[in-house]
Amino acid sequence: MRFLQVKTPGARHPDANHAATRASYQAMGFVVMEEFPDLRGPRSPAVQLVTYLTPSIKTSEHPS
């Protein structure tokens, strides 16, 4: 399986722009995998979002 992950400030971060960023990722199919309350410091919680990447080529057509 192939996944794409991003980290961005978490929901407890006060900046509304980051809330819009998280909403955009979630609208594209990303889901919260893990929250880090102090990854970037005690006042800057982060969240890891992941999504599954659908292969553009069927496995049977892709050379090994």
Buried (B, 14 or more C-beta within 10 A) or exposed (E): EEEEEEBBBBEEBEEEEBBEBBEEBEEEEBEBEEEEEEBEEEEBBBBBBBBEEEEEEEEEEEEE
